[in-house]
């Protein structure tokens, strides 16, 4: 599979996310936006507003075809490539891609599609610690993980979470969060098609939830980027 050097990713997040950053700094909780291994959680998402606006102008929503995303990662963004350099498989996939993904001329193809967002953390809500921890494991390959409990955790729970890199927050009566353990940072060396689809699923949930009206509602994250 093709891969994008993580330094070329439009939004990188290299620090443990804090509860005070939710709904600030361009980070928003998207209900059910994190999807991996058949499990769902809320997604703490940072949007690339430039890409969202471009997609809105092209009437393009999320793109979740793993085969297409993998093929697109083999093309540099915004740089024309000779069509003679494409394999038959790539040529077929790119010609079948939704409008706004690539741009063809008689002699070249150019990738226009960019990753629309970064899921900074998967937020798993639950009342039972062990069940929530099992759910959190599904997201280990994609993002930081935070379990939100309804009451303060025991010392043993904090130690167990620390061993596996899962953060613990407790939701207060006012709907805010209190941190008991910061999540382990998630900084992959490469960004691959599965990670791109993970971001596309979160973007789709944000659009369906009305959080990306006309593609520019959420602001681009800055704090915590590297």
N, C-alpha and C positions, 0 to 999 in steps of 0.2 A: 504494500500500500504506500501511496505517496504521503509525504509529510511536509509541513511548513515549519521552518525554524521558529521557535517561540518568540525570538526577538522581532519577527515580522508580524506578530499578532497585533491587531489594532488596539486592544485593551488588555494589558497584563496586570495581574494583581499579585504582589509578592509579599504581602504582610497579612497576619491574622486579622480577619474582619472584626470590628467592634460593634456592640449593640448601638452605640451612639451614631453609627454611620447609616443605620437603616432609615430609608426615606430621606437621606441627606447624601451629599457628595455624589449624586447620580446613582445611588443604589436603591433598588426598590424590591420589595417582596412580591413575587408573582406566585399566586396560589396554584399549586400543582405543576409548576413550571419545570421541575427537575424530574427527568424520566430516565431510568437506567435499569437494565435487567428486569424489566416488567414492574419495577417499583416506582412510586411517585412520592415526591416531597415538594415543599415550597422551594422556590429558587430565589436567591438573593442575586439580582441581575443588574449588570451595568450595560447600558445600551450605547452602541456606536450610532449617534444621531445622524451622521453623514450618510451612512449606509442605509439607515431606516428611511431617510428622506428620499434617497435615490430609488429605493424599492417602491416607495409610495408613488413616485412619479412614473414608474414603469408598471404599476398595478401588480407588483410582485410581492407575494407573502413569504412564508417560510419555504425552504427547500430541504427536504428530508431524505432524498434518495441517496443512500450510502454510495452507490456506484457513481453517481454524478459528482458528489462532493469529492470522492477520491480522485476522479479524473481531473476535476478542477484544480486540485492541489498540485497537479503536475504542470499547470500553467502559471506564469508570473502574472500578478495583478496589473492590469492596465498596459501590458507590453505585448504588441502583436507578435504572433508566432506563425510561421509559414504553415499553411494547411498541408503541405507536402511532408511536414515533420510529424503529423498525426498518424497514429495507427488507425486501422479500420474501426476498431472498437471505440477509440476516442472520437473519431469523426462521427460515428453513429450516435454516441451519447450526447455530444455537443449539439448536433442538429435537432435532437429530440428534447433538448433542455427548454424549460420555460423561458419566455421572453424576459430579458433583463439579466440573464446569467452570463451569456457570452455574446460577442458581436462578431459577425462574419463579414468579410469582404471576399472578393473573388480569389484573393491570394493569401489571406491571413485570418486568424481567429484571435480574439482578445478576451481574456477573462474580465468580467465586470463585477461578478459576485464576490462579496467580501463577507467575512464572519460578522453577523449583525449585533452580537452581544457576547458578554462573558458572564457565565454563571459563577459568581465569586464564591458562593457557598450553597450547598443543599441544606435546607432547614427542615429537620424531622421533628414533628410534634408528636408527643405521646405521653401516656400516663404510666406505662410500664417500661422501666429502663432497659431490660434485656431485649425486649421486642423492638424498641427504638434503635438500640445498638445494632441489631441484626439488619434492620432496614438501612441504617447508615452505611453499612459495608458495601451496598450496591453502588455507592457513589464515590468510592475511594479512588477510582481511576480517572475521575473527571474534575473534582473540585474539593474545596474545603468542606468539612461536614460539621454541623452543629445540631445537637439534640436539644429541643426546648421542652423542659419539664414544667409541671405545675407547682412543684414545691422544691425547696433547696435539696441538693443531692447529699448523700452521705459521703464520708471521707473515702470509703471503699469504692463508691461509684466514681468519684473524681479520679482516684488512682487508676481504676480500670480504663476510664476514658482517656487518660493521659497516655497510657501504654499504646493505644491504638490511634492516637492523634485526633480524637473527636472532641470538639468543644461542647461545653454545657452552658446553656442560658436558661433562666427561669423567667417566665412571663409574669409581669406584675398585674395588679388589679386595674391599673390604668392603661394596659395594653402595651406597655414598654417592656424592654428586656433588661435583665440583670445578668452580668457575666460571672460565672463561677470557674470557668476554665476556657482559655482561648483555644481555638482550633489550630491544628498543625497547618502550616502553610502548604500550598499546592503549587509547585513551580515545575511543570514538565519541560523537558528539553525540546520536544517537538509537539506540534499540534497536528493531529491526524483526523481522518474523516469521521471516526466515531465521536471525537470531541467536538467537531464542527456540527454534527447532527444533534449532539447534546445541547449545544447553544441554539440551534434552529428550533428545537422543541420548546425551549424556554421562550424564545421570541414569539413563536406561534401562540403560546398560552397568554403572553402579554398582549398581543394584538386582539385575540379573542376576548380577553377580559377588558378591553377598552382602555388599556394603559398606554397604548401607542397610537392614539388618535392621529391620523394623517402622518404617522411615522415619526413625529418629532416631539411627542409629549415628554418622554423621559429625557433627562439631561445626561450627557456623557460623564462618566466617572473620572475623577482626577486623584482624589486622596487615595493613597495606598498603591498607586500605580508605580511601576519601576521602569 
